Each structure stands twice: as structure tokens, then as C-alpha cells.
Amino acid sequence: MLGGAGVLLAVAAAPAQAAEVSYRTECIPPPISGLPPVEGTTKVEITAPAEAKVGDEVTVTWKFVQAASKNPDVLDLDKDTVKPTGTLKAAGAQTADIAMEGPRSNPAIPKNSEMKLSDMTGRLKLTAAGEVTLTPDAYNINVNKPISTDTKCSPKETVQPAATIKVSGGGGSGGTTGGLPTVVPTLPTGVPTGLPTGSSSPSPTGSATGGDGGGSGGAGGGSGGRTDFTGREVQVPYACKTPIGDKNATSPVQINARKDGGSFDLTVRFKKSVMDSPADIPKDSVKPSMEVVVGGADKGTVHVEGPTNASDIKSGDPIEIPDLTGTYKPGASGRSTLSPGVLTIKALGTTTTCTPTKSEVSLTLDTSQQPGGTSGGSSTSGGTSGGTSGGLAQTGADDRGALKALGLVAGTAILLGGAVFTFLPRRAR
């Protein structure tokens, strides 16, 4: 439901005409949104001179009368962040694709409100006498914050001409100028649909117990002074709550520990970067954290977190989740297990939370109770309590599907992209 467009002729004394047309349109949201194509009705007004002569260069205006979409309940769009471009088809005595472009000029657009798109203009050099019809075609909507995303829209039915220019002979040569694609608006969103997945790490080593109990080590002094303990890689099934809906995925995760006195410095690693970024992601815009679940003899959670992305991530580049670190101070003596817990990704003002649907033990340690220890555990920023005990690890998940969740997380929603625009079908008036 795009508004009408007007056409102003660069030819001075020519009388102007304006006509409105509506047509069914399909819009493809940005890949990062993870949304399927949507359909709506575009309504535009085209303004152009009623008459002109060969050799004249005329200016045509495309005004969105009614947009086919609303800004969904995802993100508020800031003022002057939306820019439309499109294509107006010239046919009849002369054939050409006229590039149409509007300024990045819009009021603030709250969630769940109508889209507001600027008028687009383009120029056409008239080269033949006769009638030249002007018909709206495909168009693109770009949103440049929080990152640049595009929604591409195209007609799903034959569109009727919106205006006709009667061109008389008069000499002059040349061709068409400009001509950007134009179509009905739909907005991005949204967001890496790419998925973060992190750095590679060594495979489990040391005295692992084998089986499904995770790597293990004697941390209480019964292991000949050993200080480094490598957990085994486990496939963690996540159920994620993202700004653009619920997502499920499985990701390979490994927990390692280094003994420091009676405490342990933990490092959580996401293995294999298998997802590429669907959009450009600015530096310092994505920050991951996790609550590692302590089970067995001890109970609680340990907060671990990673740094924000140190540099811009270009579209198509791999997205990696950095190592997450924190400190575990045992609250009980015995054999304690460590399992990946709730993963949280904060990006560009949005939060995605992924909760394991099954507990997966990566590492088992011999622990000695420490003053102020978990019953919880502690991290760089202090421990929390109330975790659950570890269970058996499950394997066999697909890495790419797995990391997709994280991508949703870190990327998803990141929404990395801007807002996702859902088109609501409406009756043409």
C-alpha cells in the first residue's frame, strides 16, 4: 500500500497530470529477518506532464499513497532512516526503465504503525513522438539503522499504466536518464539471521572418564597437582526467544577449566564457525554471556561472558562467538559437573535468550568447598544460585543447524537488521 507518486516535469509550461494505481505486491524481507515473503497492496500516484515534445527531458514523481505494510512489533524506526528506490516502466512510443529515488526522509515510525515513505523522482529524455505510458514496477526499501538492510518488493499481477505523456515531434535526441527500481515498500529487519559460532578449541584431553559423563579431573589435590582440565564437546539443543520469534537449534559447546587455588577459571567455547553474516554488523554491537550450570555435589550457576565484537563484521563473513570466561568457586566438596546453560545475546538494543532443552555435561571436577562458594558459584561479576545438576550429553546434532540458533541469537536478532516489515493484505480502494 504505497502512496501515490507525483511527477513533475522538468519542462516548464507543460500541464501536469496525476493518476493513481494500486497493485498486489510481494515483498522479500532481508535474509537476517528469517521471515518468509509477504504480500500486500501497493497504492501509488504518478505525476507527469500531460504533453511534451521530442527532445524534452521530463521529471516524474512517484508518491506512496498507501503502504502495504506496517512497521511490526519489533523495533521503532528513527527519523530519516528509511529510503525508497524503484523502477518506473516507460512503454509505447518509447521504452525505458526510469530509475526512481526518494530521499532518506521520514518521521519516526513506532512499532505497529503505518509505514511512511518519501516521494521518489526520476527523469526521462523523450526520444520518439506518440504516447508514452508510465507504469510502477519493482522497488526497494532501505533502512540504515541499526544496520543497513533491504526489503525488495515486486508486482504479483499486471500493473496498469498510471500516467500517459503525449509526445509531439520536435527534434532532439538522446535517451533515457536515470531510472531506479521502484516498487511497493516493505521493510527490513531485521537482523544477523546468521549465526554466531565460535572459536575452535582442542579436543578433550586429560583423564576423561569417558562415556557420557563429560571430561573429568581431580581438582582437590588428588590429581598430582594437575591444574588444566579440558571438557568434552557436547551438542546442546537450544530453544531461543528472539525479537522476531521462537527459534530452535543445536550448537557444539565445550567447557574448560584451570585451577587457581580452590577456584577454577572457566572458558566456554563454541566450536566451528559455520554461519556467515547476512548483513554488515557494526563493531562493539554484539555481546554474549552464559550461565554455566553446576551439578553433582555442588549446585548453582556460574556467570561467564565474552567481549563485544572487536571489529565490523561484513556481510558474508563468518560470525564467531568469542570465548566466554568467568570464575567458579565451589560451594561443596565432591564431584561436581559443569554444563552449558542459558545463553544470552545482547545486540543493538535487543536481547535474545536461548535455554537448553536438555542438560549436557561437558566437564566433571573434584571440588573442595570454598568460603563464599557457589551454592551458586561466582564469576567475574559474582555468582548466582539455583542451577540444576548436569545430565548426560547427547550428540549427533547438525553443526550448521546448531549454529543457526546462535546466529539467531547473536545475529538475530540481532535483529541485526533493522525492523522486519510484515505486509498486511488489504483491499484496494
Order of alpha helices (4+ residues) and beta strands (2+ residues): beta-beta-beta-beta-beta-beta-beta-beta-beta-beta-beta-beta-beta-beta-beta-beta-beta-beta-beta-beta-beta-beta-beta-beta-alpha-beta
